[in-house]
Amino acid sequence: MKEKALLHKLCVEAGHRGQGIGGSLLAAVEEQLRREGCRTVHLWVDAGRAAARRLYQRRGFEETRTVQDYYGPGRTGINMVLSLDL
């Protein structure tokens, strides 16, 4: 296993948001990555997705950089990183 993972996509259907499903999914992913020896998890999130950003921040992700137009004109991408304790 590589020490660095990229979380490409995490989706919860709109009608099921706010029930802890996203947090549970992230916790399961984090635990599996720890078992496999991964040290950091990286992801990109649209700056306009405030709820997603809050979820990641609650799980310990930190914003490391922003890229203008990452998701297209006028849509800023934010890179977030989580350090996993092994």
HTML snippet that shows the backbone in 3Dmol.js (N, CA, C, O; Angstrom):
<script src="https://3Dmol.org/build/3Dmol-min.js"></script>
<div id="view" style="width:600px;height:400px;position:relative"></div>
<script>
const pdb = `
ATOM      1  N   MET A   1       0.845  -1.187   0.000  1.00  0.00           N
ATOM      2  CA  MET A   1       0.000   0.000   0.000  1.00  0.00           C
ATOM      3  C   MET A   1       0.882   1.240   0.000  1.00  0.00           C
ATOM      4  O   MET A   1       1.913   1.287   0.671  1.00  0.00           O
ATOM      5  N   LYS A   2       0.475   2.211  -0.739  1.00  0.00           N
ATOM      6  CA  LYS A   2       1.196   3.474  -0.740  1.00  0.00           C
ATOM      7  C   LYS A   2       0.865   4.253   0.525  1.00  0.00           C
ATOM      8  O   LYS A   2      -0.182   4.045   1.137  1.00  0.00           O
ATOM      9  N   GLU A   3       1.756   5.143   0.905  1.00  0.00           N
ATOM     10  CA  GLU A   3       1.556   5.924   2.121  1.00  0.00           C
ATOM     11  C   GLU A   3       0.597   7.088   1.929  1.00  0.00           C
ATOM     12  O   GLU A   3       0.171   7.705   2.906  1.00  0.00           O
ATOM     13  N   LYS A   4       0.253   7.394   0.692  1.00  0.00           N
ATOM     14  CA  LYS A   4      -0.601   8.535   0.378  1.00  0.00           C
ATOM     15  C   LYS A   4      -1.787   8.045  -0.453  1.00  0.00           C
ATOM     16  O   LYS A   4      -1.602   7.362  -1.460  1.00  0.00           O
ATOM     17  N   ALA A   5      -3.012   8.395  -0.029  1.00  0.00           N
ATOM     18  CA  ALA A   5      -4.215   8.003  -0.763  1.00  0.00           C
ATOM     19  C   ALA A   5      -4.945   9.248  -1.252  1.00  0.00           C
ATOM     20  O   ALA A   5      -4.908  10.299  -0.612  1.00  0.00           O
ATOM     21  N   LEU A   6      -5.603   9.109  -2.391  1.00  0.00           N
ATOM     22  CA  LEU A   6      -6.440  10.176  -2.925  1.00  0.00           C
ATOM     23  C   LEU A   6      -7.883   9.698  -2.893  1.00  0.00           C
ATOM     24  O   LEU A   6      -8.237   8.722  -3.555  1.00  0.00           O
ATOM     25  N   LEU A   7      -8.709  10.385  -2.126  1.00  0.00           N
ATOM     26  CA  LEU A   7     -10.136  10.087  -2.090  1.00  0.00           C
ATOM     27  C   LEU A   7     -10.762  10.829  -3.261  1.00  0.00           C
ATOM     28  O   LEU A   7     -10.859  12.056  -3.255  1.00  0.00           O
ATOM     29  N   HIS A   8     -11.183  10.073  -4.260  1.00  0.00           N
ATOM     30  CA  HIS A   8     -11.654  10.686  -5.505  1.00  0.00           C
ATOM     31  C   HIS A   8     -13.083  11.201  -5.388  1.00  0.00           C
ATOM     32  O   HIS A   8     -13.390  12.290  -5.872  1.00  0.00           O
ATOM     33  N   LYS A   9     -13.952  10.435  -4.754  1.00  0.00           N
ATOM     34  CA  LYS A   9     -15.347  10.851  -4.706  1.00  0.00           C
ATOM     35  C   LYS A   9     -16.045  10.206  -3.518  1.00  0.00           C
ATOM     36  O   LYS A   9     -15.863   9.021  -3.238  1.00  0.00           O
ATOM     37  N   LEU A  10     -16.842  11.005  -2.830  1.00  0.00           N
ATOM     38  CA  LEU A  10     -17.687  10.512  -1.743  1.00  0.00           C
ATOM     39  C   LEU A  10     -19.045  11.162  -1.944  1.00  0.00           C
ATOM     40  O   LEU A  10     -19.166  12.386  -1.902  1.00  0.00           O
ATOM     41  N   CYS A  11     -20.053  10.353  -2.160  1.00  0.00           N
ATOM     42  CA  CYS A  11     -21.384  10.897  -2.454  1.00  0.00           C
ATOM     43  C   CYS A  11     -22.423  10.297  -1.519  1.00  0.00           C
ATOM     44  O   CYS A  11     -22.425   9.095  -1.253  1.00  0.00           O
ATOM     45  N   VAL A  12     -23.303  11.159  -1.026  1.00  0.00           N
ATOM     46  CA  VAL A  12     -24.473  10.735  -0.266  1.00  0.00           C
ATOM     47  C   VAL A  12     -25.673  11.399  -0.939  1.00  0.00           C
ATOM     48  O   VAL A  12     -25.679  12.613  -1.144  1.00  0.00           O
ATOM     49  N   GLU A  13     -26.668  10.618  -1.276  1.00  0.00           N
ATOM     50  CA  GLU A  13     -27.857  11.155  -1.936  1.00  0.00           C
ATOM     51  C   GLU A  13     -28.454  12.283  -1.095  1.00  0.00           C
ATOM     52  O   GLU A  13     -28.501  12.201   0.132  1.00  0.00           O
ATOM     53  N   ALA A  14     -28.903  13.324  -1.769  1.00  0.00           N
ATOM     54  CA  ALA A  14     -29.377  14.541  -1.098  1.00  0.00           C
ATOM     55  C   ALA A  14     -30.392  14.251   0.009  1.00  0.00           C
ATOM     56  O   ALA A  14     -30.319  14.856   1.079  1.00  0.00           O
ATOM     57  N   GLY A  15     -31.313  13.362  -0.222  1.00  0.00           N
ATOM     58  CA  GLY A  15     -32.341  13.062   0.768  1.00  0.00           C
ATOM     59  C   GLY A  15     -31.834  12.345   2.004  1.00  0.00           C
ATOM     60  O   GLY A  15     -32.564  12.220   2.988  1.00  0.00           O
ATOM     61  N   HIS A  16     -30.605  11.875   1.970  1.00  0.00           N
ATOM     62  CA  HIS A  16     -30.035  11.135   3.102  1.00  0.00           C
ATOM     63  C   HIS A  16     -28.917  11.903   3.802  1.00  0.00           C
ATOM     64  O   HIS A  16     -28.298  11.384   4.731  1.00  0.00           O
ATOM     65  N   ARG A  17     -28.659  13.112   3.371  1.00  0.00           N
ATOM     66  CA  ARG A  17     -27.599  13.912   3.992  1.00  0.00           C
ATOM     67  C   ARG A  17     -28.035  14.380   5.373  1.00  0.00           C
ATOM     68  O   ARG A  17     -29.227  14.479   5.662  1.00  0.00           O
ATOM     69  N   GLY A  18     -27.054  14.664   6.218  1.00  0.00           N
ATOM     70  CA  GLY A  18     -27.337  15.144   7.564  1.00  0.00           C
ATOM     71  C   GLY A  18     -27.666  14.039   8.549  1.00  0.00           C
ATOM     72  O   GLY A  18     -28.107  14.319   9.664  1.00  0.00           O
ATOM     73  N   GLN A  19     -27.461  12.787   8.159  1.00  0.00           N
ATOM     74  CA  GLN A  19     -27.766  11.648   9.021  1.00  0.00           C
ATOM     75  C   GLN A  19     -26.512  10.923   9.507  1.00  0.00           C
ATOM     76  O   GLN A  19     -26.607   9.880  10.154  1.00  0.00           O
ATOM     77  N   GLY A  20     -25.346  11.470   9.197  1.00  0.00           N
ATOM     78  CA  GLY A  20     -24.104  10.844   9.636  1.00  0.00           C
ATOM     79  C   GLY A  20     -23.543   9.807   8.679  1.00  0.00           C
ATOM     80  O   GLY A  20     -22.538   9.165   8.982  1.00  0.00           O
ATOM     81  N   ILE A  21     -24.176   9.637   7.535  1.00  0.00           N
ATOM     82  CA  ILE A  21     -23.731   8.622   6.578  1.00  0.00           C
ATOM     83  C   ILE A  21     -22.354   8.967   6.022  1.00  0.00           C
ATOM     84  O   ILE A  21     -21.478   8.104   5.955  1.00  0.00           O
ATOM     85  N   GLY A  22     -22.159  10.216   5.623  1.00  0.00           N
ATOM     86  CA  GLY A  22     -20.863  10.634   5.084  1.00  0.00           C
ATOM     87  C   GLY A  22     -19.742  10.440   6.089  1.00  0.00           C
ATOM     88  O   GLY A  22     -18.663   9.959   5.741  1.00  0.00           O
ATOM     89  N   GLY A  23     -19.996  10.815   7.338  1.00  0.00           N
ATOM     90  CA  GLY A  23     -18.992  10.637   8.386  1.00  0.00           C
ATOM     91  C   GLY A  23     -18.669   9.171   8.621  1.00  0.00           C
ATOM     92  O   GLY A  23     -17.510   8.810   8.830  1.00  0.00           O
ATOM     93  N   SER A  24     -19.695   8.326   8.586  1.00  0.00           N
ATOM     94  CA  SER A  24     -19.479   6.886   8.759  1.00  0.00           C
ATOM     95  C   SER A  24     -18.677   6.301   7.602  1.00  0.00           C
ATOM     96  O   SER A  24     -17.794   5.469   7.809  1.00  0.00           O
ATOM     97  N   LEU A  25     -18.988   6.740   6.388  1.00  0.00           N
ATOM     98  CA  LEU A  25     -18.220   6.275   5.233  1.00  0.00           C
ATOM     99  C   LEU A  25     -16.758   6.694   5.342  1.00  0.00           C
ATOM    100  O   LEU A  25     -15.855   5.893   5.105  1.00  0.00           O
ATOM    101  N   LEU A  26     -16.534   7.957   5.703  1.00  0.00           N
ATOM    102  CA  LEU A  26     -15.155   8.436   5.857  1.00  0.00           C
ATOM    103  C   LEU A  26     -14.422   7.669   6.944  1.00  0.00           C
ATOM    104  O   LEU A  26     -13.261   7.300   6.763  1.00  0.00           O
ATOM    105  N   ALA A  27     -15.080   7.423   8.069  1.00  0.00           N
ATOM    106  CA  ALA A  27     -14.445   6.686   9.163  1.00  0.00           C
ATOM    107  C   ALA A  27     -14.024   5.295   8.705  1.00  0.00           C
ATOM    108  O   ALA A  27     -12.935   4.832   9.047  1.00  0.00           O
ATOM    109  N   ALA A  28     -14.878   4.627   7.933  1.00  0.00           N
ATOM    110  CA  ALA A  28     -14.550   3.287   7.439  1.00  0.00           C
ATOM    111  C   ALA A  28     -13.368   3.331   6.476  1.00  0.00           C
ATOM    112  O   ALA A  28     -12.482   2.479   6.535  1.00  0.00           O
ATOM    113  N   VAL A  29     -13.355   4.316   5.597  1.00  0.00           N
ATOM    114  CA  VAL A  29     -12.238   4.464   4.654  1.00  0.00           C
ATOM    115  C   VAL A  29     -10.945   4.735   5.413  1.00  0.00           C
ATOM    116  O   VAL A  29      -9.913   4.126   5.132  1.00  0.00           O
ATOM    117  N   GLU A  30     -11.005   5.648   6.372  1.00  0.00           N
ATOM    118  CA  GLU A  30      -9.809   5.987   7.153  1.00  0.00           C
ATOM    119  C   GLU A  30      -9.264   4.766   7.880  1.00  0.00           C
ATOM    120  O   GLU A  30      -8.055   4.535   7.884  1.00  0.00           O
ATOM    121  N   GLU A  31     -10.140   3.987   8.492  1.00  0.00           N
ATOM    122  CA  GLU A  31      -9.695   2.801   9.234  1.00  0.00           C
ATOM    123  C   GLU A  31      -9.040   1.783   8.303  1.00  0.00           C
ATOM    124  O   GLU A  31      -8.002   1.211   8.636  1.00  0.00           O
ATOM    125  N   GLN A  32      -9.638   1.560   7.154  1.00  0.00           N
ATOM    126  CA  GLN A  32      -9.053   0.621   6.191  1.00  0.00           C
ATOM    127  C   GLN A  32      -7.680   1.105   5.729  1.00  0.00           C
ATOM    128  O   GLN A  32      -6.738   0.318   5.640  1.00  0.00           O
ATOM    129  N   LEU A  33      -7.568   2.389   5.439  1.00  0.00           N
ATOM    130  CA  LEU A  33      -6.281   2.932   4.996  1.00  0.00           C
ATOM    131  C   LEU A  33      -5.222   2.819   6.096  1.00  0.00           C
ATOM    132  O   LEU A  33      -4.060   2.531   5.809  1.00  0.00           O
ATOM    133  N   ARG A  34      -5.615   3.044   7.344  1.00  0.00           N
ATOM    134  CA  ARG A  34      -4.667   2.875   8.461  1.00  0.00           C
ATOM    135  C   ARG A  34      -4.150   1.440   8.506  1.00  0.00           C
ATOM    136  O   ARG A  34      -2.947   1.204   8.626  1.00  0.00           O
ATOM    137  N   ARG A  35      -5.074   0.488   8.408  1.00  0.00           N
ATOM    138  CA  ARG A  35      -4.682  -0.932   8.449  1.00  0.00           C
ATOM    139  C   ARG A  35      -3.703  -1.268   7.334  1.00  0.00           C
ATOM    140  O   ARG A  35      -2.846  -2.138   7.490  1.00  0.00           O
ATOM    141  N   GLU A  36      -3.837  -0.572   6.208  1.00  0.00           N
ATOM    142  CA  GLU A  36      -2.974  -0.844   5.064  1.00  0.00           C
ATOM    143  C   GLU A  36      -1.696  -0.017   5.077  1.00  0.00           C
ATOM    144  O   GLU A  36      -0.902  -0.090   4.139  1.00  0.00           O
ATOM    145  N   GLY A  37      -1.489   0.773   6.134  1.00  0.00           N
ATOM    146  CA  GLY A  37      -0.247   1.518   6.273  1.00  0.00           C
ATOM    147  C   GLY A  37      -0.217   2.885   5.626  1.00  0.00           C
ATOM    148  O   GLY A  37       0.848   3.489   5.503  1.00  0.00           O
ATOM    149  N   CYS A  38      -1.361   3.380   5.214  1.00  0.00           N
ATOM    150  CA  CYS A  38      -1.419   4.710   4.604  1.00  0.00           C
ATOM    151  C   CYS A  38      -1.226   5.777   5.681  1.00  0.00           C
ATOM    152  O   CYS A  38      -1.726   5.640   6.798  1.00  0.00           O
ATOM    153  N   ARG A  39      -0.504   6.830   5.342  1.00  0.00           N
ATOM    154  CA  ARG A  39      -0.223   7.898   6.303  1.00  0.00           C
ATOM    155  C   ARG A  39      -1.030   9.164   6.076  1.00  0.00           C
ATOM    156  O   ARG A  39      -1.302   9.895   7.028  1.00  0.00           O
ATOM    157  N   THR A  40      -1.421   9.443   4.832  1.00  0.00           N
ATOM    158  CA  THR A  40      -2.200  10.653   4.550  1.00  0.00           C
ATOM    159  C   THR A  40      -3.286  10.368   3.518  1.00  0.00           C
ATOM    160  O   THR A  40      -3.130   9.523   2.636  1.00  0.00           O
ATOM    161  N   VAL A  41      -4.389  11.099   3.657  1.00  0.00           N
ATOM    162  CA  VAL A  41      -5.487  11.047   2.697  1.00  0.00           C
ATOM    163  C   VAL A  41      -5.643  12.450   2.125  1.00  0.00           C
ATOM    164  O   VAL A  41      -5.720  13.431   2.865  1.00  0.00           O
ATOM    165  N   HIS A  42      -5.689  12.531   0.809  1.00  0.00           N
ATOM    166  CA  HIS A  42      -5.837  13.809   0.117  1.00  0.00           C
ATOM    167  C   HIS A  42      -7.164  13.800  -0.633  1.00  0.00           C
ATOM    168  O   HIS A  42      -7.620  12.751  -1.087  1.00  0.00           O
ATOM    169  N   LEU A  43      -7.776  14.965  -0.759  1.00  0.00           N
ATOM    170  CA  LEU A  43      -8.988  15.096  -1.561  1.00  0.00           C
ATOM    171  C   LEU A  43      -9.111  16.521  -2.066  1.00  0.00           C
ATOM    172  O   LEU A  43      -8.447  17.434  -1.576  1.00  0.00           O
ATOM    173  N   TRP A  44      -9.976  16.691  -3.057  1.00  0.00           N
ATOM    174  CA  TRP A  44     -10.332  18.008  -3.584  1.00  0.00           C
ATOM    175  C   TRP A  44     -11.821  18.194  -3.363  1.00  0.00           C
ATOM    176  O   TRP A  44     -12.607  17.262  -3.534  1.00  0.00           O
ATOM    177  N   VAL A  45     -12.202  19.406  -2.982  1.00  0.00           N
ATOM    178  CA  VAL A  45     -13.610  19.730  -2.782  1.00  0.00           C
ATOM    179  C   VAL A  45     -13.881  21.100  -3.386  1.00  0.00           C
ATOM    180  O   VAL A  45     -13.038  21.996  -3.332  1.00  0.00           O
ATOM    181  N   ASP A  46     -15.060  21.249  -3.957  1.00  0.00           N
ATOM    182  CA  ASP A  46     -15.492  22.531  -4.515  1.00  0.00           C
ATOM    183  C   ASP A  46     -15.685  23.515  -3.364  1.00  0.00           C
ATOM    184  O   ASP A  46     -16.360  23.198  -2.385  1.00  0.00           O
ATOM    185  N   ALA A  47     -15.104  24.693  -3.473  1.00  0.00           N
ATOM    186  CA  ALA A  47     -15.199  25.707  -2.417  1.00  0.00           C
ATOM    187  C   ALA A  47     -16.647  26.049  -2.091  1.00  0.00           C
ATOM    188  O   ALA A  47     -16.940  26.468  -0.971  1.00  0.00           O
ATOM    189  N   GLY A  48     -17.549  25.880  -3.038  1.00  0.00           N
ATOM    190  CA  GLY A  48     -18.954  26.187  -2.820  1.00  0.00           C
ATOM    191  C   GLY A  48     -19.718  25.122  -2.059  1.00  0.00           C
ATOM    192  O   GLY A  48     -20.887  25.328  -1.731  1.00  0.00           O
ATOM    193  N   ARG A  49     -19.107  24.011  -1.773  1.00  0.00           N
ATOM    194  CA  ARG A  49     -19.775  22.923  -1.051  1.00  0.00           C
ATOM    195  C   ARG A  49     -19.439  23.007   0.438  1.00  0.00           C
ATOM    196  O   ARG A  49     -18.636  22.237   0.965  1.00  0.00           O
ATOM    197  N   ALA A  50     -20.082  23.969   1.090  1.00  0.00           N
ATOM    198  CA  ALA A  50     -19.788  24.256   2.496  1.00  0.00           C
ATOM    199  C   ALA A  50     -20.037  23.054   3.402  1.00  0.00           C
ATOM    200  O   ALA A  50     -19.237  22.788   4.299  1.00  0.00           O
ATOM    201  N   ALA A  51     -21.125  22.327   3.186  1.00  0.00           N
ATOM    202  CA  ALA A  51     -21.428  21.178   4.046  1.00  0.00           C
ATOM    203  C   ALA A  51     -20.362  20.095   3.911  1.00  0.00           C
ATOM    204  O   ALA A  51     -19.966  19.485   4.904  1.00  0.00           O
ATOM    205  N   ALA A  52     -19.901  19.857   2.698  1.00  0.00           N
ATOM    206  CA  ALA A  52     -18.847  18.859   2.488  1.00  0.00           C
ATOM    207  C   ALA A  52     -17.560  19.304   3.169  1.00  0.00           C
ATOM    208  O   ALA A  52     -16.877  18.497   3.800  1.00  0.00           O
ATOM    209  N   ARG A  53     -17.233  20.569   3.045  1.00  0.00           N
ATOM    210  CA  ARG A  53     -16.016  21.083   3.690  1.00  0.00           C
ATOM    211  C   ARG A  53     -16.099  20.925   5.206  1.00  0.00           C
ATOM    212  O   ARG A  53     -15.119  20.544   5.847  1.00  0.00           O
ATOM    213  N   ARG A  54     -17.265  21.218   5.777  1.00  0.00           N
ATOM    214  CA  ARG A  54     -17.439  21.058   7.233  1.00  0.00           C
ATOM    215  C   ARG A  54     -17.278  19.597   7.639  1.00  0.00           C
ATOM    216  O   ARG A  54     -16.648  19.296   8.653  1.00  0.00           O
ATOM    217  N   LEU A  55     -17.847  18.694   6.848  1.00  0.00           N
ATOM    218  CA  LEU A  55     -17.712  17.264   7.140  1.00  0.00           C
ATOM    219  C   LEU A  55     -16.246  16.870   7.176  1.00  0.00           C
ATOM    220  O   LEU A  55     -15.799  16.226   8.124  1.00  0.00           O
ATOM    221  N   TYR A  56     -15.500  17.249   6.158  1.00  0.00           N
ATOM    222  CA  TYR A  56     -14.083  16.897   6.105  1.00  0.00           C
ATOM    223  C   TYR A  56     -13.313  17.528   7.257  1.00  0.00           C
ATOM    224  O   TYR A  56     -12.436  16.890   7.839  1.00  0.00           O
ATOM    225  N   GLN A  57     -13.632  18.773   7.589  1.00  0.00           N
ATOM    226  CA  GLN A  57     -12.946  19.436   8.705  1.00  0.00           C
ATOM    227  C   GLN A  57     -13.245  18.730  10.023  1.00  0.00           C
ATOM    228  O   GLN A  57     -12.353  18.573  10.857  1.00  0.00           O
ATOM    229  N   ARG A  58     -14.490  18.302  10.218  1.00  0.00           N
ATOM    230  CA  ARG A  58     -14.834  17.566  11.444  1.00  0.00           C
ATOM    231  C   ARG A  58     -14.052  16.263  11.542  1.00  0.00           C
ATOM    232  O   ARG A  58     -13.741  15.812  12.644  1.00  0.00           O
ATOM    233  N   ARG A  59     -13.729  15.650  10.401  1.00  0.00           N
ATOM    234  CA  ARG A  59     -12.963  14.406  10.394  1.00  0.00           C
ATOM    235  C   ARG A  59     -11.465  14.664  10.531  1.00  0.00           C
ATOM    236  O   ARG A  59     -10.679  13.719  10.593  1.00  0.00           O
ATOM    237  N   GLY A  60     -11.062  15.939  10.577  1.00  0.00           N
ATOM    238  CA  GLY A  60      -9.650  16.251  10.785  1.00  0.00           C
ATOM    239  C   GLY A  60      -8.890  16.692   9.551  1.00  0.00           C
ATOM    240  O   GLY A  60      -7.690  16.952   9.634  1.00  0.00           O
ATOM    241  N   PHE A  61      -9.553  16.782   8.412  1.00  0.00           N
ATOM    242  CA  PHE A  61      -8.888  17.257   7.197  1.00  0.00           C
ATOM    243  C   PHE A  61      -8.560  18.742   7.338  1.00  0.00           C
ATOM    244  O   PHE A  61      -9.322  19.505   7.932  1.00  0.00           O
ATOM    245  N   GLU A  62      -7.429  19.132   6.789  1.00  0.00           N
ATOM    246  CA  GLU A  62      -7.009  20.532   6.793  1.00  0.00           C
ATOM    247  C   GLU A  62      -6.884  21.024   5.362  1.00  0.00           C
ATOM    248  O   GLU A  62      -6.401  20.309   4.484  1.00  0.00           O
ATOM    249  N   GLU A  63      -7.329  22.261   5.139  1.00  0.00           N
ATOM    250  CA  GLU A  63      -7.214  22.869   3.816  1.00  0.00           C
ATOM    251  C   GLU A  63      -5.761  23.259   3.588  1.00  0.00           C
ATOM    252  O   GLU A  63      -5.156  23.942   4.414  1.00  0.00           O
ATOM    253  N   THR A  64      -5.202  22.819   2.456  1.00  0.00           N
ATOM    254  CA  THR A  64      -3.785  23.074   2.203  1.00  0.00           C
ATOM    255  C   THR A  64      -3.535  24.043   1.061  1.00  0.00           C
ATOM    256  O   THR A  64      -2.522  24.743   1.057  1.00  0.00           O
ATOM    257  N   ARG A  65      -4.440  24.096   0.093  1.00  0.00           N
ATOM    258  CA  ARG A  65      -4.277  25.064  -0.995  1.00  0.00           C
ATOM    259  C   ARG A  65      -5.576  25.183  -1.772  1.00  0.00           C
ATOM    260  O   ARG A  65      -6.452  24.322  -1.687  1.00  0.00           O
ATOM    261  N   THR A  66      -5.683  26.268  -2.532  1.00  0.00           N
ATOM    262  CA  THR A  66      -6.837  26.475  -3.395  1.00  0.00           C
ATOM    263  C   THR A  66      -6.359  26.694  -4.823  1.00  0.00           C
ATOM    264  O   THR A  66      -5.268  27.213  -5.060  1.00  0.00           O
ATOM    265  N   VAL A  67      -7.193  26.289  -5.761  1.00  0.00           N
ATOM    266  CA  VAL A  67      -6.890  26.477  -7.178  1.00  0.00           C
ATOM    267  C   VAL A  67      -8.135  27.071  -7.843  1.00  0.00           C
ATOM    268  O   VAL A  67      -9.191  26.440  -7.890  1.00  0.00           O
ATOM    269  N   GLN A  68      -7.992  28.280  -8.349  1.00  0.00           N
ATOM    270  CA  GLN A  68      -9.088  28.937  -9.060  1.00  0.00           C
ATOM    271  C   GLN A  68      -9.440  28.140 -10.312  1.00  0.00           C
ATOM    272  O   GLN A  68      -8.560  27.604 -10.986  1.00  0.00           O
ATOM    273  N   ASP A  69     -10.718  28.068 -10.614  1.00  0.00           N
ATOM    274  CA  ASP A  69     -11.232  27.413 -11.826  1.00  0.00           C
ATOM    275  C   ASP A  69     -10.891  25.922 -11.903  1.00  0.00           C
ATOM    276  O   ASP A  69     -10.895  25.345 -12.990  1.00  0.00           O
ATOM    277  N   TYR A  70     -10.599  25.303 -10.774  1.00  0.00           N
ATOM    278  CA  TYR A  70     -10.259  23.872 -10.741  1.00  0.00           C
ATOM    279  C   TYR A  70     -11.396  23.025 -11.323  1.00  0.00           C
ATOM    280  O   TYR A  70     -11.158  22.072 -12.065  1.00  0.00           O
ATOM    281  N   TYR A  71     -12.626  23.386 -10.975  1.00  0.00           N
ATOM    282  CA  TYR A  71     -13.802  22.652 -11.447  1.00  0.00           C
ATOM    283  C   TYR A  71     -14.473  23.323 -12.640  1.00  0.00           C
ATOM    284  O   TYR A  71     -15.588  22.958 -13.014  1.00  0.00           O
ATOM    285  N   GLY A  72     -13.808  24.292 -13.231  1.00  0.00           N
ATOM    286  CA  GLY A  72     -14.359  25.038 -14.356  1.00  0.00           C
ATOM    287  C   GLY A  72     -14.398  26.516 -14.010  1.00  0.00           C
ATOM    288  O   GLY A  72     -14.099  26.893 -12.877  1.00  0.00           O
ATOM    289  N   PRO A  73     -14.758  27.349 -14.958  1.00  0.00           N
ATOM    290  CA  PRO A  73     -14.757  28.797 -14.741  1.00  0.00           C
ATOM    291  C   PRO A  73     -15.570  29.213 -13.508  1.00  0.00           C
ATOM    292  O   PRO A  73     -16.756  28.903 -13.390  1.00  0.00           O
ATOM    293  N   GLY A  74     -14.906  29.913 -12.608  1.00  0.00           N
ATOM    294  CA  GLY A  74     -15.562  30.422 -11.415  1.00  0.00           C
ATOM    295  C   GLY A  74     -15.754  29.426 -10.292  1.00  0.00           C
ATOM    296  O   GLY A  74     -16.366  29.761  -9.278  1.00  0.00           O
ATOM    297  N   ARG A  75     -15.252  28.222 -10.440  1.00  0.00           N
ATOM    298  CA  ARG A  75     -15.415  27.188  -9.401  1.00  0.00           C
ATOM    299  C   ARG A  75     -14.053  26.805  -8.839  1.00  0.00           C
ATOM    300  O   ARG A  75     -13.259  26.124  -9.488  1.00  0.00           O
ATOM    301  N   THR A  76     -13.808  27.256  -7.628  1.00  0.00           N
ATOM    302  CA  THR A  76     -12.529  27.052  -6.961  1.00  0.00           C
ATOM    303  C   THR A  76     -12.468  25.677  -6.311  1.00  0.00           C
ATOM    304  O   THR A  76     -13.432  25.229  -5.691  1.00  0.00           O
ATOM    305  N   GLY A  77     -11.332  25.015  -6.455  1.00  0.00           N
ATOM    306  CA  GLY A  77     -11.088  23.743  -5.793  1.00  0.00           C
ATOM    307  C   GLY A  77     -10.210  23.946  -4.573  1.00  0.00           C
ATOM    308  O   GLY A  77      -9.278  24.751  -4.590  1.00  0.00           O
ATOM    309  N   ILE A  78     -10.512  23.214  -3.523  1.00  0.00           N
ATOM    310  CA  ILE A  78      -9.713  23.260  -2.296  1.00  0.00           C
ATOM    311  C   ILE A  78      -9.137  21.874  -2.055  1.00  0.00           C
ATOM    312  O   ILE A  78      -9.867  20.884  -2.020  1.00  0.00           O
ATOM    313  N   ASN A  79      -7.830  21.813  -1.891  1.00  0.00           N
ATOM    314  CA  ASN A  79      -7.158  20.563  -1.556  1.00  0.00           C
ATOM    315  C   ASN A  79      -7.163  20.429  -0.042  1.00  0.00           C
ATOM    316  O   ASN A  79      -6.818  21.369   0.673  1.00  0.00           O
ATOM    317  N   MET A  80      -7.556  19.256   0.443  1.00  0.00           N
ATOM    318  CA  MET A  80      -7.587  18.994   1.879  1.00  0.00           C
ATOM    319  C   MET A  80      -6.800  17.718   2.152  1.00  0.00           C
ATOM    320  O   MET A  80      -6.785  16.792   1.341  1.00  0.00           O
ATOM    321  N   VAL A  81      -6.146  17.691   3.309  1.00  0.00           N
ATOM    322  CA  VAL A  81      -5.291  16.558   3.667  1.00  0.00           C
ATOM    323  C   VAL A  81      -5.584  16.130   5.100  1.00  0.00           C
ATOM    324  O   VAL A  81      -5.763  16.962   5.990  1.00  0.00           O
ATOM    325  N   LEU A  82      -5.628  14.827   5.303  1.00  0.00           N
ATOM    326  CA  LEU A  82      -5.790  14.239   6.627  1.00  0.00           C
ATOM    327  C   LEU A  82      -4.569  13.391   6.926  1.00  0.00           C
ATOM    328  O   LEU A  82      -4.209  12.520   6.134  1.00  0.00           O
ATOM    329  N   SER A  83      -3.929  13.636   8.060  1.00  0.00           N
ATOM    330  CA  SER A  83      -2.827  12.786   8.517  1.00  0.00           C
ATOM    331  C   SER A  83      -3.424  11.668   9.356  1.00  0.00           C
ATOM    332  O   SER A  83      -4.169  11.926  10.302  1.00  0.00           O
ATOM    333  N   LEU A  84      -3.104  10.437   9.016  1.00  0.00           N
ATOM    334  CA  LEU A  84      -3.623   9.283   9.742  1.00  0.00           C
ATOM    335  C   LEU A  84      -2.631   8.857  10.811  1.00  0.00           C
ATOM    336  O   LEU A  84      -1.437   8.721  10.543  1.00  0.00           O
ATOM    337  N   ASP A  85      -3.125   8.649  12.011  1.00  0.00           N
ATOM    338  CA  ASP A  85      -2.292   8.125  13.090  1.00  0.00           C
ATOM    339  C   ASP A  85      -2.256   6.615  12.952  1.00  0.00           C
ATOM    340  O   ASP A  85      -3.297   5.958  12.937  1.00  0.00           O
ATOM    341  N   LEU A  86      -1.061   6.072  12.853  1.00  0.00           N
ATOM    342  CA  LEU A  86      -0.940   4.609  12.696  1.00  0.00           C
ATOM    343  C   LEU A  86      -0.745   3.936  14.030  1.00  0.00           C
ATOM    344  O   LEU A  86      -0.626   2.713  14.093  1.00  0.00           O
TER     345      LEU A  86
END
`;
const viewer = $3Dmol.createViewer("view");
viewer.addModel(pdb, "pdb");
viewer.setStyle({}, {cartoon: {color: "spectrum"}});
viewer.zoomTo();
viewer.render();
</script>
